[in-house]
Amino acid sequence: MELGLTGRRAVVTGGSKGIGLEVSKELAREGASVSICARNPDEVSAAAKELRELGGTVHDQVVDVTDPEQVTGYIASAAEALGGIDILVNNAGAAHPGTFSTLADEDWQADLDVKLFSQIRCTRAALPHLRQSSAPRVVNINAVYAKYPDHKFFATTVNRAACLNLSKALALEFGPEGILVNSVNIGFVVTPQWENIRSKRAPELGQEEFFSQWAAAEVPLGRFGDVSEVSGIVTFLASDRASYITGASIDVAGGMGRYV
Ligand SMILES: NC(=O)c1ccc[n+]([C@@H]2O[C@H](COP(=O)([O-])OP(=O)(O)OC[C@H]3O[C@@H](n4cnc5c(N)ncnc54)[C@H](OP(=O)(O)O)[C@@H]3O)[C@@H](O)[C@H]2O)c1
């Protein structure tokens, strides 16, 4: 399928590893130039090196997306390095475990900053560039827990619901300008984030055993997903082949979620 991504300019937050890195690679393989950011400088450089080996233009920057000034500076440098922005993938984020009883205001605020406010600020900063694009796209990486509350990830579940609403409301406001905004809602996908959880909670279990035990309870497909099972849909939504899709909320979750 020809996706029409050659020459498109994409910004992927949290592109140094996990889902963000795989999305960046797939966009680069389809001919897009890519800018990535994250906080860990070594991981940002290593990811940028991998991306450069795929061919196109790559821009990378160490950025904390919870810092409004860093976000503004980053989006401006990415636009300058790539010559504009056609695609924004708001992917940076992390799960924040904790129940209502254990989470303090600071935990709620930190989780809101990395999830909701990073998507708001990156989108706001990218907007003038997206308005100049012939095929502007925003893809927000969210979680099925937005629609499927889990009290063990209390802040995540509540804040992701806000992110889902943000995607839909952005699609309504910017549809008339042709800016398409969609949400991809992740269930359980093996990434460094989950490897950290396994090494803390069950270091005695191998990856496969830990992930299959966790998945057995909640995932109809009975397994965790792979990052390559997310990057395809994100790349498709960023492409010309998705030109009539906006305001959509698409689960990539192996069937998780008892809702219609
Ligand atoms: N994997 C899953 O099962 C799952 C489920 C639901 C939702 N998600 C969402 O999917 C997205 C990607 O997750 P992942 O599993 O690929 O996680 P990951 O492997 O931990 O990667 C997260 C990426 O975001 C970056 N990041 C985190 N906080 C940041 C900050 N404050 N500023 C800039 N960059 C930041 C990380 O780099 P640094 O740490 O160096 O900054 C990294 O590049 C996240 O939004 C996550 O919440 C994932």
The ligand as an SDF file (V2000), in Angstrom:
LIG
                    3D

 48 52  0  0  0  0  0  0  0  0999 V2000
    3.3590   -0.1830   26.7150 N   0  0  0  0  0  0  0  0  0  0  0  0
    2.1110   -0.2260   27.1410 C   0  0  0  0  0  0  0  0  0  0  0  0
    1.5810   -1.2960   27.4560 O   0  0  0  0  0  0  0  0  0  0  0  0
    1.2940    1.0600   27.2370 C   0  0  0  0  0  0  0  0  0  0  0  0
   -0.0220    0.9570   27.6860 C   0  0  0  0  0  0  0  0  0  0  0  0
   -0.8120    2.1030   27.7130 C   0  0  0  0  0  0  0  0  0  0  0  0
   -0.2840    3.3260   27.3030 C   0  0  0  0  0  0  0  0  0  0  0  0
    1.0130    3.3880   26.8880 N   0  0  0  0  0  0  0  0  0  0  0  0
    1.5250    4.7050   26.5020 C   0  0  0  0  0  0  0  0  0  0  0  0
    2.2810    4.6080   25.3090 O   0  0  0  0  0  0  0  0  0  0  0  0
    3.3080    5.6080   25.3320 C   0  0  0  0  0  0  0  0  0  0  0  0
    4.6590    4.9660   25.0700 C   0  0  0  0  0  0  0  0  0  0  0  0
    4.9160    4.0460   26.1360 O   0  0  0  0  0  0  0  0  0  0  0  0
    6.0090    2.8890   26.0890 P   0  0  0  0  0  0  0  0  0  0  0  0
    5.3820    1.7050   26.6790 O   0  0  0  0  0  0  0  0  0  0  0  0
    6.6570    2.8390   24.7590 O   0  0  0  0  0  0  0  0  0  0  0  0
    6.9970    3.4500   27.2120 O   0  0  0  0  0  0  0  0  0  0  0  0
    8.5990    3.5450   27.2940 P   0  0  0  0  0  0  0  0  0  0  0  0
    9.2000    2.3580   26.6580 O   0  0  0  0  0  0  0  0  0  0  0  0
    8.8920    3.8390   28.7050 O   0  0  0  0  0  0  0  0  0  0  0  0
    8.8890    4.8340   26.4010 O   0  0  0  0  0  0  0  0  0  0  0  0
    8.3730    6.0770   26.8030 C   0  0  0  0  0  0  0  0  0  0  0  0
    9.0540    7.1660   26.0100 C   0  0  0  0  0  0  0  0  0  0  0  0
    8.5890    8.4440   26.4910 O   0  0  0  0  0  0  0  0  0  0  0  0
    9.7110    9.1870   26.9700 C   0  0  0  0  0  0  0  0  0  0  0  0
    9.2850   10.0460   28.0750 N   0  0  0  0  0  0  0  0  0  0  0  0
    8.7160    9.7010   29.2430 C   0  0  0  0  0  0  0  0  0  0  0  0
    8.5160   10.7780   30.0180 N   0  0  0  0  0  0  0  0  0  0  0  0
    8.9760   11.8410   29.3040 C   0  0  0  0  0  0  0  0  0  0  0  0
    9.0780   13.2310   29.5520 C   0  0  0  0  0  0  0  0  0  0  0  0
    8.6510   13.7730   30.7070 N   0  0  0  0  0  0  0  0  0  0  0  0
    9.5980   14.0400   28.6060 N   0  0  0  0  0  0  0  0  0  0  0  0
   10.0330   13.5130   27.4280 C   0  0  0  0  0  0  0  0  0  0  0  0
    9.9630   12.2140   27.1230 N   0  0  0  0  0  0  0  0  0  0  0  0
    9.4530   11.3840   28.0580 C   0  0  0  0  0  0  0  0  0  0  0  0
   10.7430    8.1270   27.3790 C   0  0  0  0  0  0  0  0  0  0  0  0
   12.0770    8.6020   27.4410 O   0  0  0  0  0  0  0  0  0  0  0  0
   12.7320    9.2310   28.7890 P   0  0  0  0  0  0  0  0  0  0  0  0
   12.2780    8.4100   29.9300 O   0  0  0  0  0  0  0  0  0  0  0  0
   14.2110    9.2200   28.5380 O   0  0  0  0  0  0  0  0  0  0  0  0
   12.2200   10.6410   28.8600 O   0  0  0  0  0  0  0  0  0  0  0  0
   10.5610    7.1570   26.2040 C   0  0  0  0  0  0  0  0  0  0  0  0
   11.1910    7.6620   25.0440 O   0  0  0  0  0  0  0  0  0  0  0  0
    3.2280    6.2920   26.7060 C   0  0  0  0  0  0  0  0  0  0  0  0
    2.4930    7.4820   26.6140 O   0  0  0  0  0  0  0  0  0  0  0  0
    2.4850    5.2640   27.5480 C   0  0  0  0  0  0  0  0  0  0  0  0
    1.8110    5.8450   28.6460 O   0  0  0  0  0  0  0  0  0  0  0  0
    1.8200    2.2880   26.8430 C   0  0  0  0  0  0  0  0  0  0  0  0
  1  2  1  0
  2  3  2  0
  2  4  1  0
  4  5  1  0
  4 48  2  0
  5  6  2  0
  6  7  1  0
  7  8  2  0
  8  9  1  0
  8 48  1  0
  9 10  1  0
  9 46  1  0
 10 11  1  0
 11 12  1  0
 11 44  1  0
 12 13  1  0
 13 14  1  0
 14 15  2  0
 14 16  1  0
 14 17  1  0
 17 18  1  0
 18 19  2  0
 18 20  1  0
 18 21  1  0
 21 22  1  0
 22 23  1  0
 23 24  1  0
 23 42  1  0
 24 25  1  0
 25 26  1  0
 25 36  1  0
 26 27  1  0
 26 35  1  0
 27 28  2  0
 28 29  1  0
 29 30  1  0
 29 35  2  0
 30 31  1  0
 30 32  2  0
 32 33  1  0
 33 34  2  0
 34 35  1  0
 36 37  1  0
 36 42  1  0
 37 38  1  0
 38 39  2  0
 38 40  1  0
 38 41  1  0
 42 43  1  0
 44 45  1  0
 44 46  1  0
 46 47  1  0
M  CHG  2   8   1  16  -1
M  END
$$$$
